[in-house]
Amino acid sequence: MTAPTYRDPHRPVDERVEDLLARMTLEEKAGQLFHSMLGMNADGTFATEGPFVHAATPELIEGKGLTHFNLIGQYGVREMAQWVNRIQELAAGTRLGIPVTLSTDPRHAFTDNPGASFNSGAFSAWPEPLGLAAIGDPELVERFGDTVRREYLAVGFRVALHPQIDLATEPRWSRQSGTFGSSADVTSELVRAYVRGLQGAKLGPDSVAAMVKHFPGGGPQKDDEDPHFAHGKEQVYPGGMRDYHLAPFKAAIEAGCSQMMPYYGQPVGTDGDEVGFGFNRDVLTGLLRGRLGFDGIICTDWGLLNEAPVLGELFPARAWGAEHLSVAERAAKALDAGSDQFGGEQCPDVIVELVRSGRITEARIDASVRRLLREKFVLGLFENPCVDPDRAEEVVGASEFTHSARPPSAAPSPS
């Protein structure tokens, strides 16, 4: 019996995408639009409870058709690799056998803030991005990105939920340690190197896709507040500096970054729609797609649609400017704006109902699913979804941060 076209690695990627898309039900397409969180047990088995676990893993993959997840928490290298293989075996048993794309927040520095980054643990330890910016060596940053790539590949992560290239122009802002600082020139130079390290010259089977964040720059938060919370939802651009904050994102797009994450912030005092960036058509379709020419995946920041418990506290949806809308209306507004995928959500039934009610066309869903499936094919996930636990233990942590200081004669004089 001849294998379907989408299973044939010798066929062109676009042909494989169209073949698979034509075979998918609306429910299976809807599942692709969600990039949810998973935890695991320390022994590499599926977690059934935890601070970010809202449904059993088999239910999400077999029941809801999700195939994109980010792993929360720190674990042993062998156990992570074994868990990844269990995930991929579960996905392979579904009707179409679409492999899972796994992502992670940063795991190579000191900061440990679940939902934003994890300290290095078993992975090689490097300076925070702000430290790399202080060193100011693009070759080092590219080597760092390449190290992250090799270690992520060894355990099965195929998407990096970084780099974070917001400009830290508000010195009180709590997220600046994850940035390359306040200079647009420095950040632009280093993000090019970072993306090259993660993806290589071209996205392919040996790449980790870079999800650059937080478009169009989360640094200028009003009164230095954090838009994870309602009291910090407003974003301002003092001095008309919007283009300054955009510069690193232009550099990331030129470097070929595969994905982009818009921030939670609700821009105020501008000539555009005062609604959070994930819902903002002026920003996503007009600016990112139109003016900047980005045609990769746009994945919203986590938790824009539904309220959810986080570490024992019920968090509202970060639907700033769209708080009055229902979950379905929020999803429709984000899709209308140009978002392809919802981070931290797992409600494909909402998308199915939007299509069946006529509010969103299936052609609109297809446009996003094409991008998402294409990346799976380009990354080689259909051919090599699993990893080798023995090799993972050999690779992870084998690298370490080293940097030769510049000769004293070349050191800049203090000024």
Sine and cosine of phi, psi and omega as CSV:
sin_phi,cos_phi,sin_psi,cos_psi,sin_omega,cos_omega
0.00,0.00,0.76,-0.65,-0.04,-1.00
-0.96,0.28,0.74,-0.67,0.03,-1.00
-0.93,0.37,0.53,-0.85,0.04,-1.00
-0.87,0.49,0.43,-0.90,-0.06,-1.00
-0.82,0.58,-0.63,0.77,-0.08,-1.00
-0.92,0.39,-0.27,0.96,0.03,-1.00
-1.00,0.00,-0.10,1.00,-0.09,-1.00
-1.00,-0.06,0.95,-0.30,-0.05,-1.00
-0.92,0.39,-0.20,0.98,0.00,-1.00
-1.00,0.06,-0.19,0.98,0.02,-1.00
-0.99,0.11,0.45,-0.89,0.04,-1.00
-0.87,0.50,0.56,-0.83,-0.05,-1.00
-0.84,0.54,-0.72,0.69,-0.04,-1.00
-0.88,0.47,-0.58,0.82,0.04,-1.00
-0.92,0.39,-0.64,0.77,0.03,-1.00
-0.91,0.41,-0.65,0.76,0.03,-1.00
-0.87,0.50,-0.76,0.65,-0.05,-1.00
-0.91,0.42,-0.59,0.81,0.03,-1.00
-0.90,0.43,-0.72,0.69,0.00,-1.00
-0.92,0.39,-0.68,0.73,-0.01,-1.00
-0.85,0.52,-0.64,0.77,-0.02,-1.00
-0.92,0.39,-0.39,0.92,-0.02,-1.00
-1.00,0.02,-0.19,0.98,-0.13,-0.99
-1.00,0.08,0.62,-0.79,0.15,-0.99
-0.98,0.21,0.24,-0.97,0.07,-1.00
-0.86,0.51,-0.64,0.77,0.00,-1.00
-0.89,0.45,-0.65,0.76,0.02,-1.00
-0.93,0.37,-0.59,0.81,0.08,-1.00
-0.91,0.42,-0.69,0.72,-0.03,-1.00
-0.87,0.50,-0.59,0.81,0.01,-1.00
-0.88,0.47,-0.48,0.88,-0.02,-1.00
-0.94,0.35,-0.33,0.94,-0.12,-0.99
-0.99,0.11,0.16,0.99,-0.06,-1.00
-0.81,-0.58,0.73,-0.69,-0.02,-1.00
-0.85,-0.52,1.00,0.00,-0.19,-0.98
-0.98,-0.18,0.05,-1.00,-0.04,-1.00
-0.98,-0.18,0.58,-0.81,0.11,-0.99
-0.74,-0.68,0.50,-0.87,0.21,-0.98
-0.91,-0.41,0.09,-1.00,0.08,-1.00
-0.60,-0.80,0.34,-0.94,0.10,-0.99
-0.99,0.16,0.35,-0.94,-0.06,-1.00
-0.88,0.48,-0.40,0.92,-0.01,-1.00
-1.00,-0.01,0.13,0.99,0.04,-1.00
1.00,0.03,0.14,0.99,0.05,-1.00
-1.00,-0.06,0.21,-0.98,-0.04,-1.00
-0.93,0.37,0.71,-0.70,0.06,-1.00
-0.99,0.16,0.64,-0.77,0.05,-1.00
-0.95,-0.32,-0.14,0.99,0.05,-1.00
-0.47,-0.88,0.29,-0.96,-0.03,-1.00
0.45,-0.89,0.22,-0.98,-0.11,-0.99
-0.90,0.44,-0.42,0.91,-0.01,-1.00
-0.87,-0.49,0.22,0.98,-0.02,-1.00
-0.99,-0.13,0.93,-0.37,-0.05,-1.00
-0.93,-0.36,-0.08,1.00,0.04,-1.00
-0.33,-0.94,0.44,-0.90,0.02,-1.00
-0.93,0.37,0.58,-0.82,-0.03,-1.00
-0.83,0.56,-0.74,0.67,0.03,-1.00
-0.86,0.51,-0.57,0.82,0.02,-1.00
-0.90,0.44,-0.66,0.75,-0.03,-1.00
-0.93,0.36,-0.63,0.77,-0.07,-1.00
-1.00,0.10,-0.78,0.63,-0.05,-1.00
-0.99,0.13,-0.58,0.81,-0.07,-1.00
-1.00,0.05,-0.69,0.72,-0.08,-1.00
-0.97,-0.24,-0.16,0.99,0.08,-1.00
0.97,0.24,0.33,0.94,0.04,-1.00
-0.96,0.27,0.60,-0.80,0.03,-1.00
-0.69,-0.73,0.29,0.96,0.05,-1.00
-0.73,-0.68,0.82,-0.58,-0.05,-1.00
-0.58,-0.82,0.48,-0.88,0.21,-0.98
-0.90,-0.43,0.67,-0.74,-0.06,-1.00
-1.00,0.04,0.77,-0.63,0.03,-1.00
-0.98,-0.22,0.73,-0.68,0.10,-1.00
0.96,-0.28,0.20,-0.98,-0.01,-1.00
-0.92,-0.38,0.64,-0.77,-0.08,-1.00
-0.52,-0.85,0.13,-0.99,0.09,-1.00
-0.93,0.37,0.49,-0.87,-0.06,-1.00
-0.89,0.45,-0.77,0.64,0.00,-1.00
-0.87,0.50,-0.67,0.74,-0.03,-1.00
-0.91,0.40,-0.61,0.79,0.07,-1.00
-0.89,0.46,-0.70,0.71,0.00,-1.00
-0.89,0.45,-0.65,0.76,0.03,-1.00
-0.91,0.41,-0.63,0.77,0.03,-1.00
-0.90,0.45,-0.69,0.72,0.04,-1.00
-0.84,0.54,-0.70,0.72,0.00,-1.00
-0.91,0.42,-0.60,0.80,0.06,-1.00
-0.90,0.43,-0.65,0.76,0.04,-1.00
-0.87,0.50,-0.74,0.67,-0.06,-1.00
-0.93,0.37,-0.57,0.82,0.06,-1.00
-0.91,0.40,-0.62,0.79,0.06,-1.00
-0.90,0.44,-0.71,0.71,0.00,-1.00
-0.91,0.41,-0.61,0.80,-0.01,-1.00
-0.89,0.45,-0.40,0.92,0.00,-1.00
-1.00,0.07,-0.02,1.00,0.04,-1.00
-0.98,0.20,0.13,-0.99,-0.15,-0.99
-0.81,0.59,-0.72,0.70,-0.04,-1.00
-0.97,-0.22,-0.16,0.99,0.06,-1.00
0.90,0.43,0.59,0.81,0.00,-1.00
-0.96,0.29,0.85,-0.53,-0.04,-1.00
-0.94,0.35,0.39,-0.92,0.00,-1.00
-1.00,0.09,0.66,-0.75,0.17,-0.98
-0.99,-0.17,0.87,-0.50,-0.04,-1.00
-0.96,-0.27,0.65,-0.76,-0.02,-1.00
-0.78,-0.63,0.16,-0.99,0.05,-1.00
-0.44,-0.90,0.50,-0.87,0.23,-0.97
-0.95,0.30,0.17,-0.98,-0.03,-1.00
-0.82,0.57,0.59,-0.81,-0.05,-1.00
-0.68,-0.74,0.40,0.92,-0.14,-0.99
-0.82,-0.58,0.32,0.95,-0.02,-1.00
-0.67,-0.74,-0.46,-0.89,-0.15,-0.99
-1.00,-0.07,-0.62,0.78,-0.14,-0.99
-0.88,0.48,0.73,-0.68,0.06,-1.00
-0.81,-0.59,0.99,-0.12,-0.06,-1.00
-0.67,-0.74,1.00,0.01,-0.08,-1.00
-0.76,0.65,0.75,-0.66,-0.08,-1.00
0.99,-0.12,-0.14,0.99,0.04,-1.00
-0.73,-0.68,-0.72,0.70,0.02,-1.00
-0.23,-0.97,0.27,-0.96,0.04,-1.00
-0.80,-0.60,0.54,-0.84,0.07,-1.00
-0.95,0.32,0.20,-0.98,-0.27,-0.96
-0.88,0.47,-0.56,0.83,0.02,-1.00
0.80,0.60,-0.85,-0.52,-0.02,-1.00
-0.97,0.24,-0.29,0.96,-0.04,-1.00
-0.99,0.13,0.29,-0.96,0.01,-1.00
-0.91,0.42,0.59,-0.81,-0.10,-0.99
-0.99,-0.14,0.76,-0.65,-0.01,-1.00
-0.74,-0.67,0.21,-0.98,0.10,-0.99
-0.89,0.45,0.39,-0.92,0.18,-0.98
-0.86,0.50,0.36,-0.93,0.06,-1.00
-0.78,0.62,-0.61,0.79,0.02,-1.00
-0.89,0.45,-0.56,0.83,0.08,-1.00
-0.94,0.35,-0.64,0.77,0.07,-1.00
-0.88,0.47,-0.62,0.79,0.03,-1.00
-0.91,0.41,-0.59,0.80,0.01,-1.00
-0.91,0.42,-0.60,0.80,0.08,-1.00
-0.92,0.39,-0.66,0.75,0.14,-0.99
0.95,0.31,0.57,0.82,-0.07,-1.00
-0.89,-0.45,0.98,-0.22,-0.01,-1.00
-0.85,0.52,-0.58,0.81,0.02,-1.00
-0.89,0.45,-0.63,0.78,0.06,-1.00
-0.90,0.43,-0.68,0.73,0.00,-1.00
-0.90,0.44,-0.63,0.77,0.06,-1.00
-0.91,0.42,-0.63,0.77,0.04,-1.00
-0.91,0.41,-0.62,0.78,0.09,-1.00
-0.87,0.49,-0.75,0.66,0.02,-1.00
-0.86,0.51,-0.62,0.78,0.03,-1.00
-0.93,0.38,-0.60,0.80,0.06,-1.00
-0.90,0.43,-0.71,0.70,0.06,-1.00
-0.84,0.54,-0.71,0.70,0.00,-1.00
-0.83,0.55,-0.77,0.63,-0.06,-1.00
-0.90,0.43,-0.65,0.76,-0.01,-1.00
-0.95,0.31,-0.63,0.78,0.07,-1.00
-0.90,0.44,-0.71,0.70,0.01,-1.00
-0.86,0.52,-0.62,0.78,-0.06,-1.00
-0.88,0.48,-0.55,0.84,-0.01,-1.00
-0.97,-0.23,-0.06,1.00,0.12,-0.99
0.97,-0.25,0.13,0.99,0.09,-1.00
-0.98,0.18,0.77,-0.64,-0.03,-1.00
-0.89,-0.45,-0.12,0.99,0.08,-1.00
-0.74,-0.67,0.76,-0.65,0.11,-0.99
-0.99,-0.12,0.84,-0.55,0.05,-1.00
-0.99,0.13,0.81,0.58,-0.02,-1.00
-0.11,-0.99,0.25,-0.97,0.25,0.97
-0.99,0.14,0.40,-0.92,0.09,-1.00
-0.99,-0.11,0.92,-0.40,-0.13,-0.99
-0.88,-0.48,0.43,0.90,0.17,-0.99
-0.87,0.50,0.55,-0.84,0.05,-1.00
-1.00,-0.03,0.82,-0.58,-0.09,-1.00
-0.99,0.13,0.88,0.47,-0.01,-1.00
-0.99,0.17,-0.23,0.97,0.09,-1.00
-0.97,-0.25,0.98,-0.18,-0.17,-0.99
-0.90,0.44,-0.27,0.96,0.02,-1.00
-1.00,0.02,-0.13,0.99,-0.07,-1.00
-0.91,0.42,0.73,-0.68,-0.15,-0.99
-0.97,0.25,-0.23,0.97,-0.07,-1.00
-0.99,-0.11,0.13,0.99,-0.17,-0.99
-0.94,0.34,-0.38,0.93,0.00,-1.00
-0.91,0.42,-0.37,0.93,0.03,-1.00
-1.00,0.03,0.06,1.00,-0.04,-1.00
-0.97,-0.25,0.05,-1.00,0.14,-0.99
-1.00,-0.10,0.33,0.94,0.07,-1.00
0.99,-0.14,-0.34,-0.94,-0.15,-0.99
-0.98,-0.17,-0.11,0.99,-0.06,-1.00
-1.00,0.03,0.84,-0.55,0.05,-1.00
-0.92,0.40,-0.60,0.80,-0.02,-1.00
-0.92,0.39,-0.74,0.68,0.01,-1.00
-0.89,0.46,-0.73,0.68,-0.02,-1.00
-0.89,0.46,-0.65,0.76,0.01,-1.00
-0.89,0.46,-0.69,0.73,-0.01,-1.00
-0.91,0.41,-0.67,0.74,-0.07,-1.00
-0.97,0.24,-0.53,0.85,0.02,-1.00
-0.93,0.35,-0.56,0.83,0.09,-1.00
-0.86,0.51,-0.71,0.71,0.00,-1.00
-0.92,0.40,-0.65,0.76,-0.01,-1.00
-0.89,0.47,-0.74,0.67,0.00,-1.00
-0.90,0.44,-0.65,0.76,0.07,-1.00
-0.87,0.50,-0.66,0.75,0.00,-1.00
-0.90,0.44,-0.65,0.76,-0.01,-1.00
-0.97,0.25,-0.71,0.70,-0.17,-0.99
-0.98,-0.21,-0.34,0.94,-0.15,-0.99
0.98,0.18,-0.17,-0.98,0.00,-1.00
-0.90,0.43,-0.45,0.89,-0.03,-1.00
-0.47,-0.88,0.64,-0.77,0.01,-1.00
-0.87,0.49,0.74,-0.67,-0.03,-1.00
-0.27,-0.96,-0.20,-0.98,-0.08,-1.00
-0.88,0.48,-0.36,0.93,0.01,-1.00
-0.98,-0.18,0.22,0.98,-0.05,-1.00
-0.99,-0.15,0.38,-0.92,0.32,-0.95
-0.92,-0.39,0.83,-0.55,-0.04,-1.00
-0.94,0.34,0.70,-0.72,0.00,-1.00
-1.00,-0.06,0.86,-0.51,0.16,-0.99
-0.99,-0.17,1.00,-0.09,-0.08,-1.00
-0.97,0.26,0.63,-0.78,-0.04,-1.00
-0.57,-0.82,0.35,-0.94,0.01,1.00
-0.89,-0.45,0.96,-0.29,-0.09,-1.00
-0.89,0.45,0.64,-0.77,-0.04,1.00
-0.99,-0.14,0.61,0.79,0.02,-1.00
0.91,-0.41,0.92,-0.39,-0.07,-1.00
-0.99,-0.12,0.10,1.00,-0.06,-1.00
-0.92,0.40,-0.66,0.75,-0.12,-0.99
-1.00,0.09,0.87,0.50,0.04,-1.00
-0.97,0.23,0.67,-0.74,-0.01,-1.00
-0.87,0.49,0.78,-0.62,0.03,-1.00
0.84,0.54,0.43,0.90,0.08,-1.00
0.92,0.38,0.23,0.97,-0.11,-0.99
-0.98,0.18,0.20,-0.98,-0.08,-1.00
-0.97,-0.26,0.84,-0.54,-0.05,-1.00
-0.97,0.26,0.07,1.00,0.23,-0.97
-0.89,0.46,-0.37,0.93,-0.08,-1.00
-0.88,-0.47,0.50,-0.86,-0.07,-1.00
-0.86,0.51,-0.57,0.82,-0.04,-1.00
-0.95,0.32,-0.18,0.98,0.00,-1.00
-0.89,-0.46,0.38,0.92,-0.16,-0.99
-0.96,0.28,-0.33,0.95,-0.13,-0.99
-1.00,0.04,0.66,-0.75,0.02,-1.00
-0.83,-0.55,0.71,-0.70,-0.06,-1.00
-0.82,-0.57,0.35,-0.94,0.04,-1.00
-0.80,-0.60,0.98,0.20,-0.03,-1.00
-0.89,0.46,0.61,-0.79,0.03,-1.00
0.95,0.30,0.27,0.96,0.02,-1.00
0.90,0.44,0.66,0.75,-0.15,-0.99
-0.99,-0.13,0.42,0.91,-0.01,-1.00
-0.86,0.51,-0.70,0.71,-0.03,-1.00
-0.91,0.41,-0.52,0.85,0.06,-1.00
-0.88,0.47,-0.69,0.72,-0.01,-1.00
-0.95,0.31,-0.38,0.93,0.02,-1.00
-0.98,0.20,-0.39,0.92,-0.15,-0.99
-0.81,0.59,-0.72,0.69,0.00,-1.00
-0.90,0.45,-0.52,0.85,0.00,-1.00
-0.95,0.32,-0.57,0.82,0.12,-0.99
-0.87,0.49,-0.67,0.74,0.00,-1.00
-0.90,0.43,-0.65,0.76,0.01,-1.00
-0.90,0.44,-0.64,0.76,0.03,-1.00
-0.91,0.41,-0.68,0.73,0.05,-1.00
-0.87,0.49,-0.54,0.84,0.01,-1.00
-0.98,0.20,-0.14,0.99,0.08,-1.00
1.00,-0.05,0.39,0.92,-0.01,-1.00
-0.82,0.57,0.64,-0.77,-0.14,-0.99
-0.99,0.11,-0.49,0.87,-0.10,-1.00
-0.67,-0.74,0.35,-0.94,0.01,-1.00
-0.65,-0.76,0.69,-0.73,0.05,-1.00
-0.92,-0.38,0.90,-0.43,0.12,-0.99
-0.97,0.26,0.47,-0.88,-0.07,-1.00
-0.99,0.11,0.13,-0.99,0.04,-1.00
-0.96,0.28,-0.46,0.89,-0.24,-0.97
-0.79,0.61,0.53,-0.85,0.07,-1.00
-0.96,-0.29,0.96,-0.28,-0.06,-1.00
-0.92,0.38,0.71,-0.70,0.04,-1.00
-0.81,-0.59,0.49,-0.87,0.02,-1.00
0.97,0.25,0.34,0.94,0.05,-1.00
-0.92,-0.38,-0.02,-1.00,0.01,-1.00
-1.00,-0.04,0.14,0.99,-0.03,-1.00
-0.96,-0.27,-0.09,-1.00,-0.01,-1.00
-0.94,0.35,0.78,-0.63,-0.02,-1.00
-1.00,0.04,0.95,0.30,0.02,-1.00
-0.61,-0.80,0.50,-0.86,-0.04,-1.00
-0.73,0.68,0.53,-0.85,-0.14,-0.99
-0.86,0.52,-0.54,0.84,0.01,-1.00
-0.93,0.38,-0.28,0.96,0.03,-1.00
-0.95,-0.32,0.07,1.00,-0.27,-0.96
-0.99,-0.17,0.98,-0.22,-0.05,-1.00
-0.91,0.42,-0.59,0.81,0.04,-1.00
-0.84,0.54,-0.63,0.78,-0.09,-1.00
-0.99,0.12,-0.72,0.69,-0.11,-0.99
-0.99,0.15,-0.75,0.66,-0.01,-1.00
-1.00,0.05,-0.72,0.70,-0.03,-1.00
-0.93,0.36,-0.75,0.66,-0.08,-1.00
-1.00,0.01,-0.86,0.51,-0.13,-0.99
-0.93,0.36,-0.77,0.64,0.01,-1.00
-0.97,0.24,-0.74,0.67,-0.12,-0.99
-0.97,0.23,-0.92,0.39,-0.10,-1.00
-0.93,0.37,-0.64,0.77,-0.07,-1.00
-1.00,-0.10,-0.19,0.98,0.11,-0.99
0.95,0.30,0.40,0.92,-0.01,-1.00
-0.98,0.21,0.79,-0.61,0.00,-1.00
-0.85,-0.53,0.31,0.95,0.05,-1.00
-1.00,0.08,-0.29,-0.96,-0.04,-1.00
-0.99,0.12,0.74,-0.67,0.14,-0.99
-0.96,-0.28,0.92,-0.39,0.01,-1.00
-0.92,-0.40,0.82,-0.57,-0.01,-1.00
-0.90,0.44,0.36,-0.93,0.18,-0.98
-0.91,0.42,0.23,-0.97,-0.21,-0.98
-0.97,0.23,0.74,-0.67,0.18,-0.98
1.00,0.10,0.67,0.74,0.01,-1.00
-1.00,0.07,-0.33,0.94,-0.16,-0.99
-0.98,-0.18,-0.74,0.67,-0.16,-0.99
-0.88,-0.48,0.57,-0.82,0.21,-0.98
-0.95,0.32,0.47,-0.88,-0.07,-1.00
-0.39,-0.92,0.52,-0.86,0.07,-1.00
-0.95,0.32,0.71,-0.70,0.07,-1.00
-0.75,-0.66,0.92,-0.40,0.01,-1.00
0.78,0.62,0.70,0.72,0.09,-1.00
1.00,0.07,-0.01,1.00,0.00,-1.00
-0.85,-0.53,0.68,-0.73,0.00,-1.00
-0.98,0.19,0.89,-0.45,0.01,-1.00
-1.00,-0.10,0.71,-0.70,0.11,-0.99
-0.95,0.33,0.35,-0.94,0.14,-0.99
-0.88,0.48,0.66,-0.75,0.02,-1.00
-0.99,0.11,0.86,0.51,-0.08,-1.00
-0.98,-0.19,0.85,0.53,-0.12,-0.99
-0.91,0.41,0.79,-0.61,-0.10,-1.00
1.00,0.08,-0.17,0.99,0.03,-1.00
-0.78,-0.63,0.38,0.92,-0.02,-1.00
-0.87,0.50,-0.50,0.86,-0.07,-1.00
-0.98,0.22,-0.19,0.98,-0.06,-1.00
-1.00,0.08,0.42,-0.91,0.11,-0.99
-0.96,0.29,0.19,-0.98,0.04,-1.00
-0.84,0.54,-0.71,0.71,0.00,-1.00
-0.90,0.44,-0.65,0.76,0.01,-1.00
-0.92,0.40,-0.59,0.80,0.07,-1.00
-0.90,0.43,-0.71,0.70,0.01,-1.00
-0.86,0.50,-0.69,0.73,0.01,-1.00
-0.90,0.44,-0.66,0.75,-0.01,-1.00
-0.91,0.42,-0.64,0.77,0.03,-1.00
-0.91,0.41,-0.65,0.76,0.04,-1.00
-0.92,0.40,-0.68,0.74,0.06,-1.00
-0.87,0.50,-0.56,0.83,-0.02,-1.00
-0.95,0.32,-0.47,0.88,-0.02,-1.00
0.83,-0.56,0.02,1.00,0.06,-1.00
-0.91,0.41,0.62,-0.79,0.05,-1.00
-0.99,-0.16,-0.48,0.88,-0.18,-0.98
-0.52,-0.86,0.51,-0.86,-0.03,-1.00
-0.96,-0.29,0.90,-0.43,0.01,-1.00
-0.97,0.25,0.67,-0.75,0.10,-1.00
0.94,0.34,0.26,0.97,-0.02,-1.00
-0.87,-0.49,0.32,-0.95,-0.04,-1.00
-0.44,-0.90,0.84,0.55,-0.06,-1.00
-0.77,-0.64,0.90,0.44,-0.01,-1.00
-0.89,0.45,-0.37,0.93,0.04,-1.00
-0.86,0.51,-0.51,0.86,0.03,-1.00
-0.91,0.42,-0.66,0.75,0.01,-1.00
-0.92,0.39,-0.67,0.74,0.02,-1.00
-0.85,0.53,-0.69,0.72,-0.02,-1.00
-0.93,0.36,-0.58,0.82,0.05,-1.00
-0.88,0.48,-0.63,0.78,0.01,-1.00
-0.95,0.30,-0.72,0.69,-0.05,-1.00
-0.92,0.40,-0.45,0.89,0.04,-1.00
-0.99,0.12,-0.17,0.99,-0.02,-1.00
1.00,0.04,0.02,1.00,-0.01,-1.00
-0.94,0.34,-0.60,0.80,0.05,-1.00
-0.81,-0.58,0.67,-0.74,0.01,-1.00
-0.99,0.14,0.45,-0.89,0.07,-1.00
-0.92,0.40,-0.49,0.87,0.06,-1.00
-0.88,0.48,-0.59,0.80,0.05,-1.00
-0.91,0.42,-0.66,0.75,0.05,-1.00
-0.90,0.44,-0.68,0.73,0.00,-1.00
-0.84,0.54,-0.62,0.79,-0.04,-1.00
-0.87,0.50,-0.66,0.75,0.03,-1.00
-0.97,0.26,-0.65,0.76,-0.01,-1.00
-0.89,0.46,-0.60,0.80,0.06,-1.00
-0.83,0.55,-0.74,0.68,-0.01,-1.00
-0.88,0.48,-0.68,0.74,-0.06,-1.00
-0.93,0.36,-0.67,0.74,0.03,-1.00
-0.93,0.37,-0.64,0.77,-0.03,-1.00
-0.84,0.53,-0.67,0.74,-0.01,-1.00
-0.90,0.44,-0.61,0.79,0.06,-1.00
-0.86,0.51,-0.69,0.72,0.01,-1.00
-0.92,0.40,-0.71,0.70,-0.03,-1.00
-0.88,0.47,-0.61,0.80,0.01,-1.00
-0.97,0.25,-0.12,0.99,0.02,-1.00
0.97,0.23,0.37,0.93,-0.07,-1.00
-0.93,0.38,-0.51,0.86,0.01,-1.00
-0.93,0.37,-0.46,0.89,-0.01,-1.00
-1.00,-0.03,-0.58,0.81,-0.11,-0.99
-0.68,-0.73,0.94,0.34,-0.02,-1.00
-0.98,0.19,-0.44,0.90,-0.11,-0.99
-0.99,-0.13,0.21,-0.98,-0.03,-1.00
-0.77,-0.64,0.23,-0.97,-0.02,-1.00
-0.98,-0.19,0.93,-0.36,-0.03,-1.00
-0.85,0.53,-0.58,0.81,0.03,-1.00
-0.90,0.44,-0.72,0.69,0.02,-1.00
-0.91,0.41,-0.59,0.81,0.02,-1.00
-0.84,0.53,-0.69,0.73,0.00,-1.00
-0.92,0.39,-0.52,0.85,0.04,-1.00
-0.94,0.34,-0.63,0.77,-0.14,-0.99
-0.99,0.11,-0.73,0.68,-0.15,-0.99
-0.94,0.35,0.78,-0.62,0.02,-1.00
0.99,0.11,-0.04,1.00,0.00,-1.00
-0.96,0.29,-0.40,0.92,0.02,-1.00
-1.00,-0.06,0.38,-0.93,0.07,-1.00
-0.55,-0.83,0.37,-0.93,0.00,-1.00
-0.96,0.29,0.83,-0.56,0.15,-0.99
-0.67,-0.75,0.63,-0.78,0.04,-1.00
-0.49,-0.87,0.81,-0.58,0.05,-1.00
-0.99,0.14,0.86,-0.50,0.02,-1.00
-0.90,0.44,0.51,-0.86,0.02,-1.00
-0.91,0.42,0.52,-0.85,0.00,-1.00
-0.84,0.54,0.58,-0.82,-0.01,-1.00
-0.80,0.60,-0.54,0.84,-0.03,-1.00
-0.92,0.39,-0.39,0.92,-0.03,-1.00
-0.99,-0.12,-0.06,1.00,-0.06,-1.00
-0.93,0.37,0.66,-0.75,0.01,-1.00
-0.94,0.35,0.55,-0.84,0.06,-1.00
-0.98,0.22,0.60,-0.80,0.00,-1.00
-0.89,0.45,0.66,-0.75,0.02,-1.00
-0.45,-0.89,0.00,0.00,0.00,0.00
